[in-house]
């Protein structure tokens, strides 16, 4: 049985009307029960505490790296006593491609 556009529209409207009557009309859906609110607040507090812990740990690691680099620079400065080592010498120019004068005949793989 083939449905025409009118039947489809009527079916759709009836389904929407039926779904509209299923919605609770006397209950305020914006209120959260105290037990759920308490559990939600505990989860939010736990999340913020974990994020704060991670943030402090990352800041501490960055600070340790920064202090270590300062200490290494001070040690290097004291070891060298202001002496500057010479730079590395420049790389010599490339001799170019190496050409082999090979005249060996290659035997075929399949005979």
DOGUPA-309404 format. One record per residue: residue number from 0; residue in one letter; x, y, z of N, C-alpha, C, O in turn. Coordinates in nm, 2 decimals. Last residue first. Example, Ala and Ser with C-alpha at 12.3 -4.5 7.8 and 13.67 -1.06 7.14 Angstrom:
BEGIN
+-----+---------+--------+--------+--------+--------+--------+--------+--------+--------+--------+--------+--------+--------+
! num ! residuo !    nxx !    nyy !    nzz !   caxx !   cayy !   cazz !    cxx !    cyy !    czz !    oxx !    oyy !    ozz !
+-----+---------+--------+--------+--------+--------+--------+--------+--------+--------+--------+--------+--------+--------+
!   1 !       S !   1.28 !  -0.22 !   0.71 !   1.37 !  -0.11 !   0.71 !   1.29 !   0.00 !   0.79 !   1.34 !   0.11 !   0.80 !
!   0 !       A !   1.32 !  -0.57 !   0.78 !   1.23 !  -0.45 !   0.78 !   1.32 !  -0.33 !   0.78 !   1.42 !  -0.33 !   0.85 !
+-----+---------+--------+--------+--------+--------+--------+--------+--------+--------+--------+--------+--------+--------+
This chain:
BEGIN
+-----+---------+--------+--------+--------+--------+--------+--------+--------+--------+--------+--------+--------+--------+
! num ! residuo !    nxx !    nyy !    nzz !   caxx !   cayy !   cazz !    cxx !    cyy !    czz !    oxx !    oyy !    ozz !
+-----+---------+--------+--------+--------+--------+--------+--------+--------+--------+--------+--------+--------+--------+
! 110 !       X !   6.73 !  -1.76 !  -1.77 !   6.78 !  -1.80 !  -1.90 !   6.68 !  -1.88 !  -1.98 !   6.71 !  -1.92 !  -2.09 !
! 109 !       X !   6.72 !  -1.49 !  -1.54 !   6.65 !  -1.60 !  -1.60 !   6.71 !  -1.63 !  -1.74 !   6.73 !  -1.54 !  -1.82 !
! 108 !       X !   6.93 !  -1.31 !  -1.50 !   6.88 !  -1.39 !  -1.39 !   6.81 !  -1.51 !  -1.45 !   6.83 !  -1.62 !  -1.40 !
! 107 !       X !   7.23 !  -1.26 !  -1.69 !   7.08 !  -1.25 !  -1.68 !   7.04 !  -1.34 !  -1.57 !   7.10 !  -1.45 !  -1.54 !
! 106 !       X !   7.53 !  -1.11 !  -1.56 !   7.46 !  -1.23 !  -1.62 !   7.31 !  -1.21 !  -1.60 !   7.27 !  -1.17 !  -1.49 !
! 105 !       X !   7.69 !  -0.82 !  -1.66 !   7.60 !  -0.88 !  -1.56 !   7.53 !  -0.99 !  -1.63 !   7.47 !  -0.98 !  -1.74 !
! 104 !       X !   8.03 !  -0.75 !  -1.71 !   7.90 !  -0.79 !  -1.77 !   7.81 !  -0.86 !  -1.67 !   7.86 !  -0.95 !  -1.60 !
! 103 !       X !   8.22 !  -0.48 !  -1.59 !   8.18 !  -0.62 !  -1.58 !   8.04 !  -0.65 !  -1.64 !   7.95 !  -0.57 !  -1.62 !
! 102 !       X !   8.33 !  -0.24 !  -1.59 !   8.29 !  -0.29 !  -1.73 !   8.24 !  -0.43 !  -1.71 !   8.24 !  -0.50 !  -1.82 !
! 101 !       X !   8.34 !   0.05 !  -1.41 !   8.31 !  -0.09 !  -1.40 !   8.26 !  -0.14 !  -1.54 !   8.16 !  -0.09 !  -1.58 !
! 100 !       X !   8.45 !   0.30 !  -1.29 !   8.47 !   0.25 !  -1.43 !   8.46 !   0.10 !  -1.43 !   8.56 !   0.03 !  -1.45 !
!  99 !       X !   8.25 !   0.51 !  -1.10 !   8.33 !   0.38 !  -1.11 !   8.34 !   0.34 !  -1.25 !   8.24 !   0.35 !  -1.33 !
!  98 !       X !   8.26 !   0.83 !  -0.97 !   8.22 !   0.75 !  -1.08 !   8.31 !   0.62 !  -1.09 !   8.43 !   0.64 !  -1.09 !
!  97 !       X !   8.13 !   1.01 !  -0.71 !   8.24 !   0.91 !  -0.74 !   8.19 !   0.82 !  -0.85 !   8.08 !   0.76 !  -0.84 !
!  96 !       X !   8.05 !   1.35 !  -0.74 !   8.01 !   1.21 !  -0.74 !   8.13 !   1.13 !  -0.77 !   8.21 !   1.16 !  -0.85 !
!  95 !       X !   8.25 !   1.58 !  -0.53 !   8.16 !   1.55 !  -0.64 !   8.12 !   1.40 !  -0.64 !   8.16 !   1.33 !  -0.54 !
!  94 !       X !   8.40 !   1.66 !  -0.32 !   8.47 !   1.62 !  -0.44 !   8.38 !   1.59 !  -0.56 !   8.43 !   1.57 !  -0.67 !
!  93 !       X !   8.28 !   1.94 !  -0.14 !   8.25 !   1.81 !  -0.18 !   8.33 !   1.78 !  -0.31 !   8.34 !   1.86 !  -0.40 !
!  92 !       X !   8.50 !   2.15 !   0.06 !   8.40 !   2.13 !  -0.05 !   8.40 !   1.98 !  -0.09 !   8.49 !   1.91 !  -0.08 !
!  91 !       X !   8.51 !   2.11 !   0.42 !   8.58 !   2.13 !   0.29 !   8.47 !   2.10 !   0.18 !   8.37 !   2.03 !   0.20 !
!  90 !       X !   8.35 !   2.32 !   0.66 !   8.36 !   2.19 !   0.59 !   8.42 !   2.21 !   0.46 !   8.39 !   2.30 !   0.38 !
!  89 !       X !   8.54 !   2.53 !   0.87 !   8.44 !   2.51 !   0.77 !   8.46 !   2.38 !   0.70 !   8.57 !   2.33 !   0.70 !
!  88 !       X !   8.60 !   2.45 !   1.22 !   8.64 !   2.49 !   1.09 !   8.53 !   2.46 !   0.98 !   8.45 !   2.38 !   1.00 !
!  87 !       X !   8.42 !   2.59 !   1.50 !   8.46 !   2.48 !   1.41 !   8.50 !   2.52 !   1.28 !   8.45 !   2.62 !   1.22 !
!  86 !       X !   8.56 !   2.87 !   1.68 !   8.45 !   2.80 !   1.61 !   8.50 !   2.68 !   1.53 !   8.62 !   2.67 !   1.51 !
!  85 !       X !   8.75 !   2.86 !   1.98 !   8.73 !   2.89 !   1.84 !   8.62 !   2.81 !   1.78 !   8.58 !   2.70 !   1.83 !
!  84 !       X !   8.61 !   2.97 !   2.30 !   8.67 !   2.86 !   2.22 !   8.65 !   2.90 !   2.07 !   8.55 !   2.96 !   2.03 !
!  83 !       X !   8.67 !   3.22 !   2.51 !   8.59 !   3.18 !   2.40 !   8.66 !   3.08 !   2.32 !   8.77 !   3.11 !   2.27 !
!  82 !       X !   8.67 !   3.27 !   2.86 !   8.74 !   3.23 !   2.74 !   8.65 !   3.18 !   2.63 !   8.56 !   3.11 !   2.66 !
!  81 !       X !   8.53 !   3.31 !   3.09 !   8.52 !   3.41 !   2.99 !   8.60 !   3.38 !   2.87 !   8.60 !   3.46 !   2.77 !
!  80 !       X !   8.57 !   3.07 !   3.23 !   8.63 !   3.20 !   3.28 !   8.63 !   3.30 !   3.17 !   8.73 !   3.38 !   3.16 !
!  79 !       X !   8.47 !   2.82 !   3.19 !   8.54 !   2.88 !   3.07 !   8.61 !   3.01 !   3.12 !   8.70 !   3.05 !   3.05 !
!  78 !       X !   8.35 !   2.77 !   3.43 !   8.45 !   2.68 !   3.38 !   8.53 !   2.75 !   3.27 !   8.65 !   2.73 !   3.27 !
!  77 !       X !   8.16 !   2.97 !   3.46 !   8.27 !   2.96 !   3.55 !   8.38 !   2.87 !   3.50 !   8.50 !   2.90 !   3.53 !
!  76 !       X !   7.99 !   2.91 !   3.24 !   8.05 !   3.04 !   3.24 !   8.17 !   3.04 !   3.34 !   8.28 !   3.10 !   3.31 !
!  75 !       X !   7.89 !   2.66 !   3.32 !   7.97 !   2.68 !   3.19 !   8.05 !   2.81 !   3.19 !   8.16 !   2.81 !   3.15 !
!  74 !       X !   7.75 !   2.74 !   3.55 !   7.87 !   2.65 !   3.56 !   7.95 !   2.66 !   3.44 !   8.08 !   2.67 !   3.45 !
!  73 !       X !   7.55 !   2.90 !   3.44 !   7.65 !   2.96 !   3.54 !   7.77 !   2.87 !   3.55 !   7.88 !   2.92 !   3.55 !
!  72 !       X !   7.41 !   2.72 !   3.28 !   7.48 !   2.83 !   3.22 !   7.58 !   2.89 !   3.31 !   7.69 !   2.93 !   3.27 !
!  71 !       X !   7.32 !   2.54 !   3.48 !   7.41 !   2.49 !   3.38 !   7.48 !   2.61 !   3.31 !   7.61 !   2.60 !   3.29 !
!  70 !       X !   7.15 !   2.72 !   3.62 !   7.26 !   2.66 !   3.69 !   7.36 !   2.61 !   3.59 !   7.48 !   2.63 !   3.61 !
!  69 !       X !   6.95 !   2.77 !   3.42 !   7.03 !   2.88 !   3.47 !   7.16 !   2.83 !   3.54 !   7.27 !   2.88 !   3.53 !
!  68 !       X !   6.85 !   2.51 !   3.38 !   6.92 !   2.58 !   3.27 !   7.01 !   2.69 !   3.32 !   7.11 !   2.72 !   3.27 !
!  67 !       X !   6.73 !   2.47 !   3.63 !   6.84 !   2.38 !   3.59 !   6.92 !   2.45 !   3.48 !   7.04 !   2.44 !   3.48 !
!  66 !       X !   6.53 !   2.66 !   3.62 !   6.64 !   2.68 !   3.72 !   6.76 !   2.59 !   3.68 !   6.87 !   2.63 !   3.70 !
!  65 !       X !   6.38 !   2.55 !   3.42 !   6.43 !   2.69 !   3.40 !   6.55 !   2.71 !   3.50 !   6.65 !   2.76 !   3.46 !
!  64 !       X !   6.30 !   2.30 !   3.52 !   6.38 !   2.31 !   3.40 !   6.45 !   2.44 !   3.38 !   6.56 !   2.45 !   3.34 !
!  63 !       X !   6.15 !   2.39 !   3.74 !   6.28 !   2.31 !   3.76 !   6.36 !   2.31 !   3.64 !   6.48 !   2.33 !   3.65 !
!  62 !       X !   5.94 !   2.52 !   3.61 !   6.03 !   2.59 !   3.70 !   6.16 !   2.52 !   3.72 !   6.27 !   2.58 !   3.72 !
!  61 !       X !   5.82 !   2.30 !   3.49 !   5.87 !   2.41 !   3.41 !   5.97 !   2.49 !   3.49 !   6.08 !   2.53 !   3.43 !
!  60 !       X !   5.74 !   2.15 !   3.71 !   5.84 !   2.09 !   3.62 !   5.90 !   2.20 !   3.53 !   6.02 !   2.20 !   3.50 !
!  59 !       X !   5.56 !   2.33 !   3.83 !   5.68 !   2.29 !   3.90 !   5.78 !   2.23 !   3.81 !   5.90 !   2.26 !   3.82 !
!  58 !       X !   5.36 !   2.34 !   3.64 !   5.44 !   2.47 !   3.67 !   5.56 !   2.43 !   3.74 !   5.67 !   2.49 !   3.72 !
!  57 !       X !   5.27 !   2.08 !   3.65 !   5.33 !   2.13 !   3.52 !   5.41 !   2.25 !   3.55 !   5.52 !   2.27 !   3.49 !
!  56 !       X !   5.17 !   2.07 !   3.91 !   5.28 !   1.98 !   3.87 !   5.35 !   2.03 !   3.75 !   5.47 !   2.03 !   3.74 !
!  55 !       X !   4.96 !   2.26 !   3.89 !   5.08 !   2.29 !   3.98 !   5.20 !   2.20 !   3.95 !   5.31 !   2.24 !   3.95 !
!  54 !       X !   4.80 !   2.13 !   3.71 !   4.85 !   2.26 !   3.68 !   4.98 !   2.29 !   3.76 !   5.08 !   2.34 !   3.71 !
!  53 !       X !   4.73 !   1.90 !   3.85 !   4.80 !   1.89 !   3.73 !   4.87 !   2.02 !   3.69 !   4.98 !   2.02 !   3.64 !
!  52 !       X !   4.59 !   2.02 !   4.06 !   4.70 !   1.94 !   4.09 !   4.79 !   1.93 !   3.97 !   4.91 !   1.94 !   3.97 !
!  51 !       X !   4.38 !   2.14 !   3.92 !   4.47 !   2.23 !   4.00 !   4.60 !   2.15 !   4.03 !   4.71 !   2.20 !   4.02 !
!  50 !       X !   4.25 !   1.91 !   3.83 !   4.31 !   2.01 !   3.73 !   4.41 !   2.10 !   3.80 !   4.51 !   2.13 !   3.74 !
!  49 !       X !   4.16 !   1.80 !   4.07 !   4.26 !   1.73 !   3.98 !   4.32 !   1.82 !   3.88 !   4.44 !   1.81 !   3.86 !
!  48 !       X !   3.99 !   2.00 !   4.16 !   4.11 !   1.97 !   4.24 !   4.21 !   1.89 !   4.16 !   4.33 !   1.92 !   4.17 !
!  47 !       X !   3.80 !   2.00 !   3.96 !   3.88 !   2.12 !   3.98 !   4.00 !   2.09 !   4.06 !   4.11 !   2.14 !   4.04 !
!  46 !       X !   3.69 !   1.74 !   4.01 !   3.75 !   1.77 !   3.88 !   3.84 !   1.89 !   3.89 !   3.96 !   1.89 !   3.84 !
!  45 !       X !   3.59 !   1.76 !   4.27 !   3.70 !   1.66 !   4.24 !   3.77 !   1.70 !   4.11 !   3.89 !   1.69 !   4.10 !
!  44 !       X !   3.39 !   1.95 !   4.22 !   3.50 !   1.98 !   4.31 !   3.62 !   1.89 !   4.29 !   3.74 !   1.93 !   4.29 !
!  43 !       X !   3.22 !   1.80 !   4.05 !   3.29 !   1.93 !   4.00 !   3.40 !   1.96 !   4.09 !   3.51 !   2.00 !   4.04 !
!  42 !       X !   3.15 !   1.59 !   4.22 !   3.22 !   1.56 !   4.10 !   3.29 !   1.69 !   4.04 !   3.41 !   1.68 !   4.00 !
!  41 !       X !   3.01 !   1.74 !   4.41 !   3.13 !   1.66 !   4.45 !   3.21 !   1.63 !   4.33 !   3.33 !   1.64 !   4.33 !
!  40 !       X !   2.80 !   1.84 !   4.26 !   2.90 !   1.94 !   4.32 !   3.03 !   1.86 !   4.36 !   3.14 !   1.92 !   4.35 !
!  39 !       X !   2.67 !   1.61 !   4.20 !   2.72 !   1.69 !   4.09 !   2.83 !   1.78 !   4.15 !   2.93 !   1.80 !   4.08 !
!  38 !       X !   2.58 !   1.53 !   4.45 !   2.67 !   1.44 !   4.38 !   2.74 !   1.52 !   4.27 !   2.86 !   1.50 !   4.24 !
!  37 !       X !   2.41 !   1.75 !   4.51 !   2.52 !   1.72 !   4.59 !   2.63 !   1.64 !   4.52 !   2.75 !   1.67 !   4.53 !
!  36 !       X !   2.22 !   1.72 !   4.30 !   2.30 !   1.84 !   4.31 !   2.42 !   1.82 !   4.40 !   2.53 !   1.87 !   4.36 !
!  35 !       X !   2.11 !   1.47 !   4.38 !   2.18 !   1.49 !   4.25 !   2.27 !   1.61 !   4.25 !   2.38 !   1.60 !   4.20 !
!  34 !       X !   2.00 !   1.55 !   4.62 !   2.09 !   1.44 !   4.62 !   2.18 !   1.45 !   4.49 !   2.30 !   1.43 !   4.49 !
!  33 !       X !   1.81 !   1.75 !   4.55 !   1.93 !   1.78 !   4.63 !   2.04 !   1.68 !   4.63 !   2.16 !   1.71 !   4.63 !
!  32 !       X !   1.72 !   1.76 !   4.20 !   1.70 !   1.71 !   4.33 !   1.83 !   1.74 !   4.42 !   1.94 !   1.74 !   4.36 !
!  31 !       X !   1.67 !   2.05 !   4.01 !   1.75 !   1.93 !   4.03 !   1.74 !   1.89 !   4.18 !   1.74 !   1.97 !   4.27 !
!  30 !       X !   1.44 !   2.20 !   3.80 !   1.49 !   2.18 !   3.93 !   1.56 !   2.05 !   3.94 !   1.52 !   1.95 !   3.88 !
!  29 !       X !   1.33 !   2.20 !   3.55 !   1.45 !   2.28 !   3.56 !   1.51 !   2.26 !   3.70 !   1.63 !   2.29 !   3.73 !
!  28 !       X !   1.09 !   2.08 !   3.53 !   1.20 !   2.00 !   3.48 !   1.34 !   2.08 !   3.51 !   1.44 !   2.02 !   3.48 !
!  27 !       X !   0.82 !   2.07 !   3.73 !   0.92 !   2.16 !   3.68 !   1.05 !   2.09 !   3.65 !   1.12 !   2.04 !   3.74 !
!  26 !       X !   0.53 !   1.91 !   3.64 !   0.66 !   1.89 !   3.70 !   0.75 !   1.99 !   3.64 !   0.76 !   2.01 !   3.52 !
!  25 !       X !   0.30 !   1.92 !   3.49 !   0.29 !   1.98 !   3.62 !   0.43 !   1.97 !   3.69 !   0.44 !   2.03 !   3.80 !
!  24 !       X !   0.34 !   1.80 !   3.24 !   0.30 !   1.94 !   3.24 !   0.30 !   2.00 !   3.38 !   0.32 !   2.12 !   3.39 !
!  23 !       X !   0.55 !   1.58 !   3.06 !   0.49 !   1.62 !   3.19 !   0.46 !   1.76 !   3.20 !   0.54 !   1.85 !   3.17 !
!  22 !       X !   0.45 !   1.47 !   2.74 !   0.54 !   1.56 !   2.82 !   0.47 !   1.59 !   2.95 !   0.35 !   1.61 !   2.96 !
!  21 !       X !   0.26 !   1.34 !   2.59 !   0.34 !   1.26 !   2.68 !   0.43 !   1.35 !   2.77 !   0.48 !   1.29 !   2.86 !
!  20 !       X !   0.14 !   1.52 !   2.41 !   0.07 !   1.48 !   2.53 !   0.15 !   1.40 !   2.63 !   0.11 !   1.39 !   2.75 !
!  19 !       X !   0.34 !   1.52 !   2.21 !   0.31 !   1.64 !   2.29 !   0.24 !   1.61 !   2.42 !   0.26 !   1.68 !   2.52 !
!  18 !       X !   0.31 !   1.27 !   2.09 !   0.43 !   1.30 !   2.17 !   0.41 !   1.43 !   2.26 !   0.47 !   1.43 !   2.37 !
!  17 !       X !   0.06 !   1.32 !   1.96 !   0.07 !   1.21 !   2.07 !   0.19 !   1.24 !   2.15 !   0.18 !   1.22 !   2.28 !
!  16 !       X !   0.14 !   1.51 !   1.78 !   0.04 !   1.55 !   1.88 !   0.04 !   1.45 !   1.99 !   0.03 !   1.48 !   2.11 !
!  15 !       X !   0.32 !   1.37 !   1.63 !   0.37 !   1.49 !   1.70 !   0.27 !   1.52 !   1.81 !   0.31 !   1.56 !   1.92 !
!  14 !       X !   0.15 !   1.18 !   1.52 !   0.26 !   1.13 !   1.60 !   0.31 !   1.25 !   1.69 !   0.34 !   1.23 !   1.81 !
!  13 !       X !  -0.02 !   1.34 !   1.37 !  -0.07 !   1.26 !   1.48 !   0.04 !   1.22 !   1.57 !   0.02 !   1.22 !   1.70 !
!  12 !       X !   0.16 !   1.45 !   1.18 !   0.10 !   1.54 !   1.28 !   0.04 !   1.46 !   1.40 !   0.05 !   1.51 !   1.51 !
!  11 !       X !   0.23 !   1.21 !   1.05 !   0.33 !   1.29 !   1.11 !   0.27 !   1.38 !   1.22 !   0.32 !   1.39 !   1.33 !
!  10 !       X !  -0.02 !   1.14 !   0.94 !   0.05 !   1.05 !   1.03 !   0.16 !   1.13 !   1.11 !   0.17 !   1.11 !   1.23 !
!   9 !       X !  -0.06 !   1.36 !   0.77 !  -0.15 !   1.33 !   0.87 !  -0.09 !   1.24 !   0.98 !  -0.11 !   1.26 !   1.10 !
!   8 !       X !   0.16 !   1.33 !   0.59 !   0.15 !   1.45 !   0.67 !   0.06 !   1.43 !   0.79 !   0.09 !   1.47 !   0.90 !
!   7 !       X !   0.09 !   1.08 !   0.48 !   0.22 !   1.10 !   0.55 !   0.21 !   1.22 !   0.64 !   0.26 !   1.21 !   0.76 !
!   6 !       X !  -0.15 !   1.15 !   0.35 !  -0.15 !   1.05 !   0.46 !  -0.02 !   1.06 !   0.54 !  -0.02 !   1.04 !   0.66 !
!   5 !       X !  -0.05 !   1.34 !   0.16 !  -0.15 !   1.37 !   0.26 !  -0.16 !   1.28 !   0.38 !  -0.17 !   1.32 !   0.50 !
!   4 !       X !   0.12 !   1.19 !   0.00 !   0.17 !   1.29 !   0.08 !   0.07 !   1.34 !   0.19 !   0.12 !   1.37 !   0.30 !
!   3 !       X !   0.02 !   0.84 !   0.03 !   0.03 !   0.96 !  -0.04 !   0.09 !   1.07 !   0.05 !   0.10 !   1.04 !   0.17 !
!   2 !       X !   0.16 !   0.52 !   0.05 !   0.11 !   0.63 !   0.12 !   0.12 !   0.76 !   0.03 !   0.23 !   0.78 !  -0.03 !
!   1 !       X !   0.07 !   0.21 !  -0.09 !   0.15 !   0.33 !  -0.11 !   0.08 !   0.45 !  -0.04 !  -0.04 !   0.47 !  -0.06 !
!   0 !       X !   0.08 !  -0.12 !   0.00 !   0.00 !   0.00 !   0.00 !   0.09 !   0.12 !   0.00 !   0.18 !   0.14 !   0.09 !
+-----+---------+--------+--------+--------+--------+--------+--------+--------+--------+--------+--------+--------+--------+
